[in-house]
């Protein structure tokens, strides 16, 4: 059975994250991915630029009695100000906060800046997973930026895959960057 993009990403990350690992949710949104990561890892650093996203995520953690999440009201591109540990995995569910202003979106330059900073701390066997929504406002531009960047990565250091629906124009897709 072909998995939808979010279950695909969660499966890939579940294969590598242990309860000893530090992970990043680069876009915590409503807290669903943060909750998934928190159940796998020692600690989750959850970033978002919107206060509503932080509130929604904190409420979801409280309802589920989760205590290993640090929410950070800041851009993921500033993660180096908050994270000192080695990172096993990072997840970015790009685009906009569901249920909010669809013009407030992630953007290629800041996402790539965050990816580069995570690469500096990513352990061998670690993974950065990005869910990319091409059909959303600004999605095509961000997608183009991301694909150009990951195409430039040295294969001896990083293996990159793209998981997508081949027969759905502007459908969401996944990029997984695995450190060798």
C-alpha positions as CSV (number, residue, x, y, z in Angstrom):
1,X,0.0,0.0,0.0
2,X,1.3,3.5,-0.9
3,X,1.4,5.7,2.2
4,X,0.3,9.3,2.2
5,X,3.1,11.7,2.8
6,X,2.8,12.3,6.6
7,X,2.5,8.5,7.5
8,X,5.5,7.9,5.2
9,X,7.6,10.5,7.0
10,X,6.5,9.3,10.4
11,X,7.4,5.7,9.5
12,X,10.9,6.8,8.3
13,X,11.6,8.8,11.4
14,X,10.2,6.1,13.7
15,X,12.8,3.7,12.2
16,X,15.7,5.9,13.5
17,X,14.6,7.9,16.6
18,X,15.2,6.4,20.0
19,X,14.3,7.7,23.5
20,X,17.9,8.9,23.8
21,X,17.7,11.3,20.9
22,X,17.2,15.0,20.5
23,X,15.0,16.1,17.6
24,X,13.6,19.2,16.0
25,X,10.1,20.1,14.8
26,X,10.9,23.0,12.5
27,X,7.2,24.0,12.1
28,X,5.1,22.9,15.1
29,X,1.8,24.2,13.8
30,X,-1.0,22.5,15.7
31,X,1.3,20.1,17.4
32,X,0.5,16.8,15.7
33,X,4.1,16.2,14.4
34,X,5.5,17.5,17.7
35,X,3.4,14.9,19.6
36,X,4.6,12.1,17.3
37,X,8.2,13.2,17.8
38,X,7.8,13.6,21.6
39,X,6.6,10.0,21.9
40,X,9.8,8.8,20.1
41,X,12.6,11.0,21.4
42,X,14.2,12.3,24.6
43,X,13.5,15.9,23.8
44,X,11.8,17.9,21.0
45,X,12.7,21.5,20.1
46,X,9.5,22.8,18.5
47,X,9.7,26.0,16.5
48,X,7.1,28.3,15.0
49,X,6.8,32.0,14.2
50,X,3.2,32.2,15.1
51,X,2.1,32.5,18.7
52,X,-1.1,30.6,17.9
53,X,0.9,27.6,16.7
54,X,2.9,27.6,20.0
55,X,-0.3,27.8,22.0
56,X,-1.9,25.0,20.1
57,X,1.2,22.8,20.4
58,X,1.5,23.5,24.2
59,X,-2.2,22.7,24.7
60,X,-1.8,19.4,22.7
61,X,1.2,18.4,24.8
62,X,-0.6,19.3,28.0
63,X,-3.7,17.2,27.0
64,X,-1.4,14.2,26.2
65,X,0.7,14.6,29.4
66,X,3.9,15.2,27.3
67,X,6.8,17.0,29.1
68,X,9.8,16.6,26.8
69,X,9.0,19.4,24.4
70,X,10.4,22.9,24.4
71,X,8.3,25.2,22.3
72,X,10.2,28.2,20.8
73,X,8.4,31.2,19.3
74,X,11.0,32.0,16.7
75,X,12.0,31.1,13.1
76,X,13.5,27.7,12.6
77,X,16.4,29.5,11.0
78,X,17.5,30.7,14.4
79,X,17.6,27.2,15.9
80,X,21.3,27.5,16.7
81,X,20.4,30.0,19.4
82,X,18.4,27.3,21.3
83,X,19.9,23.9,20.4
84,X,23.3,22.7,21.7
85,X,22.8,18.9,21.5
86,X,23.6,16.6,18.5
87,X,20.4,16.1,16.5
88,X,19.1,12.7,15.3
89,X,16.2,14.0,13.3
90,X,14.3,17.0,12.1
91,X,10.8,17.4,10.6
92,X,9.5,20.3,8.6
93,X,5.9,20.3,7.6
94,X,6.1,23.3,5.4
95,X,3.5,25.8,4.2
96,X,1.0,27.6,6.5
97,X,-0.6,27.0,9.8
98,X,-3.8,25.1,9.1
99,X,-6.8,27.3,10.1
100,X,-4.8,30.6,10.0
101,X,-3.8,33.2,7.4
102,X,-2.7,31.2,4.3
103,X,-0.3,34.0,3.3
104,X,1.9,33.5,6.4
105,X,4.1,30.7,5.0
106,X,7.5,29.1,5.3
107,X,10.0,30.3,2.7
108,X,12.9,28.6,1.0
109,X,15.8,30.8,2.2
110,X,14.9,30.5,5.9
111,X,14.2,26.8,5.6
112,X,17.5,26.2,3.8
113,X,19.3,28.2,6.5
114,X,17.7,25.9,9.2
115,X,18.6,22.8,7.2
116,X,22.3,23.9,7.0
117,X,22.4,24.5,10.8
118,X,20.9,21.1,11.5
119,X,23.4,19.5,9.1
120,X,26.1,20.8,11.4
121,X,24.6,18.9,14.4
122,X,23.1,15.9,12.6
123,X,24.6,12.6,13.7
124,X,25.5,9.9,11.1
125,X,22.3,8.0,10.3
126,X,20.3,11.0,11.2
127,X,17.6,12.4,9.0
128,X,16.0,15.7,8.0
129,X,12.5,15.2,6.6
130,X,10.6,17.9,4.7
131,X,6.9,17.8,3.7
132,X,6.6,20.2,0.8
133,X,3.2,21.6,-0.4
134,X,3.8,22.9,-3.9
135,X,0.1,24.0,-4.5
136,X,0.0,26.4,-1.5
137,X,0.8,30.1,-1.5
138,X,4.5,30.4,-2.1
139,X,4.9,26.6,-2.3
140,X,6.3,26.5,-5.8
141,X,9.1,29.0,-5.0
142,X,10.0,27.2,-1.8
143,X,9.9,23.8,-3.6
144,X,12.3,25.1,-6.3
145,X,14.7,26.5,-3.7
146,X,14.7,23.3,-1.7
147,X,15.2,21.0,-4.7
148,X,18.0,23.1,-6.0
149,X,19.7,23.0,-2.5
150,X,19.3,19.2,-1.9
151,X,20.5,18.4,-5.5
152,X,23.8,20.1,-4.6
153,X,24.5,17.9,-1.5
154,X,27.5,15.6,-1.8
155,X,26.2,12.0,-2.2
156,X,29.1,10.7,-0.1
157,X,27.9,12.7,2.8
158,X,24.1,12.8,2.3
159,X,21.6,10.6,0.6
160,X,18.5,12.4,-0.6
161,X,15.2,10.9,-1.7
162,X,12.0,12.5,-2.9
163,X,8.7,10.7,-2.3
164,X,5.9,12.0,-4.4
165,X,2.7,11.3,-6.2
166,X,3.7,11.1,-9.8
167,X,0.2,11.5,-11.1
168,X,-1.0,14.5,-9.0
169,X,0.0,17.9,-10.2
170,X,1.1,20.1,-7.4
171,X,0.6,17.4,-4.9
172,X,2.6,17.4,-1.6
173,X,5.8,15.5,-1.5
174,X,8.6,14.5,0.9
175,X,12.3,15.1,0.8
176,X,14.4,13.0,3.2
177,X,18.1,13.9,3.7
178,X,20.0,11.2,5.5
179,X,23.5,11.8,6.8
180,X,26.0,9.1,6.0
